[in-house]
């Protein structure tokens, strides 16, 4: 598998990059890929089907110059920012493989990530809800996917040293919650791993055997997607 550690200058470009890389693989321009990126500024990302006005505190975000973007994958709404490590897996969907269905894909990928994190942390890591990783019932990673015919994008974030108090202000309680959340607020539900990003990157690269640097990047497509889609309120605030 190929890998890249690529953080682009703006939130829109970083969100667009995942979609552009998925399209590149689908078109035959690259094989399976693991990407890392670390945001330098705060911004909200709503899942594809989320209602931005319900899942984000838009008034607070506007008052504090926190952009609100919509990603191409499902899942819930998150606050991105310094102290958060993002990863993106682009994997081939083979016949009779564990990636053929949505639930099977969640299980296959997250169990591998869970095992890698358990070894790294030296403590049990739990797969909770459909797409969360947690320690003692405290969530530190959320994940989502988007599927094409031949490849899928599976991406997520890890809380390392995130300002959880800011999450309380930028995001209300989500409209849909996994049962294990038990109506806890963000501060009582989320956990920072308090570890350096390079250690986590190394663990995930080893887990996915990502050894070959990615040489080709669809920068024109990233720029176009960022400009025409991810900087456009008709997309970001359409629900």
N, C-alpha and C positions, 0 to 999 in steps of 0.2 A: 504494500500500500504506500501511496505517496503522502507527504505531509507538507504543510506550510504554516509558518508563524507569521501571519499577515494581519496587522491592524492598520486600517485606512484612516485618513484624517477626520472624517465626519461620521456621525451616526448613520445617516442615510447610505453612505458608501459601504459601511460595514454590513448593514442589513442586506443591501443589494448584492454584495459579494457572494453570499451564500446562494442566492437564487441564480446568479450568473454562473457560478461553479457547477451547480446542479445541471443547468442547461448545457454547459460545456461538456460534461460527462455524457449526458443524454444524446448529444450530437456526435459522440465518438471522439471528442477532442482530448479526453483524459480518462484515466482509469480511476479506481477507488481512491479516496482522498480523506485525510484528516487535517482540519484547519483549526488553529487557535487564534484568538484575538482578545484584546483587553481594552475596554473603553476608557477614554481619558476624560469624558464628561458625562454628566447625568442625562439620561433620557428614558422615557417610558416606551415600552414595546408591547402593543396589544396583539393577541392572537388573531388569526385571520377572521374568525367569526365573532369576535368580541365587540360589544358596544362601548366605544371609547368613553362616552359620557357616563356610563355606569361603572366601568372597571378602572377608570383613572379620575383623579381629582383635577379636572381640566382647569378650574380657576386657580388652584395652587400652582399647577405647572406653568400656566401663562404668566402668573405673577413672578415666578422664579426662573423664567426663561429655560424651562425644561421641555424640550421637544417631545411630542407624542407621535410615534410612528406605528404603522401596522405591518407585521411580517407576513410572509406568504404561507406559513405553517399554522397549524392549530395550536391548542393549548391556551393557557391563561396569560394574564398580563403581568409584566415584570418591570421593575426599575433597574436599568443598567447604569453602571458608573464605576469609578475607581474602586478597586477591591473586589471586582467581579471578573472571573475568567470564563470565557466562552469557548466552546468547541463545536465543530461541525463535522459530521461524518457523511460522506457521500458514498453509498454502497450500491453495488449491482444487485438487482432483484432477479435471482435465478429461479428456474422452475424447481419445485419440490425443495425449496430452501426455507429456512426459518424466517425469511424476510417477505414471504408471499402475502401475509396479512398484517393489518395494523397492530393488533394485539400481540401477535407472535413476534413482530419486529420490536415492539417495546420490551418484551420479555428477553429476547435474545441480546439486544444491545445493552440494556440496563443491568442484566445479570453479569455481563462481562465487566462493565464499569464498576458495578458493586464489588466484585471480587478484587479488582485492582485497587479500589479505594480502601477496602478492608485491610488488605495487606499493607498499604502505605500508612494508614492511620494506626494500625495495630489494635483495632477494635471492630466490632461487628457493624456493618453498614446494612441498612434495611432498604428494600424496595417497597415503597408505600404508595397507596393510591394506584394510579395507572402509570405515572411517569415521574415519580419523585424518588430521590434518594435521601435517606435520613439517618441520623444517629440518635438512638433513644427517643424516637418520635419527633425529633426536630429536623426540619427540612433544610438541606443545604444545596440541593440541586433540583431544578425543574427542566423538563425536556419536551420536545415536540417534533413532529415529522411532516414532510410533504413528499408525495409520491408522484413519479412519472411512470412511464411504461417500463423502462429498463433500469432506471436508477431511482434511489430515494435519498432525500436529505433528512438526516436526523441530527438535531442540534439542541444544545442546552447550555446552561450556565451553572457555575459553581460559586457560592459565596465564600470568599476567603477573608476579606477584611472590609466588607461593605458597611455603609452607614445605614443600619436598619432603622434608626429613628427617622431617617428621611423617607424610607419606604412607607412608614406609618402615615406620613403627611401627603405623599404623592399618590398612594393607592388606597382606596377604601377597602373594606372587606369584600372579597370576591363574591360574585353572585352564585358561583358554583364552587363547592368545596369538597375535597375528599373527606371521607368519614373520620379518618384519623386526626384531622385538624381540630375537630371538636370545638369549633367556633372560637378558637384562639386568635387573638390579634397577631399582627405581623411580628411584634417583638417577642411574644410568647411562643411563636411557631417556627421562626427562622433561626438558623445557626450559621455563624461564620466558622470556617475550619481553622482560621488563624495559622495558615501555612503559606510558604512561598509558592508562587505560581510555577517556577521551573520544576519543582519536585512533582507536582501534579501532572504537568505536561509530560514529563519523562515516564511516569507510570502509565498514562494513557497511550503514549506512543508504543511502549512495550506491549501493552495489552492488545493493541491492534496491529502490531508488527508493522508500524509505519516508519519505514527506513529510508525511502527514496524521496529526496526533495522535489517538490512540484516546480517545474520549470516554466509552465505556460499559464498565463493569467489573462482572463478576458476583460482587460481594463476598459476598452470602449463600451462593452456591454454593461459593466458596472456603472460607468459614468452615466450612460443613458437611462438605466433603471433608477439610479438615484435621482436624476433630474426629473424624469417624466412620471415616476411612480412614487418613490419614497419621500420626495419633497412636495408632494401634491396632497392637499387636504381632501380632495375628492376621493383619494385612496385611503389616507390615514384616518379620516373621520367619517367614512361612508356609512358606518352603522352607529 
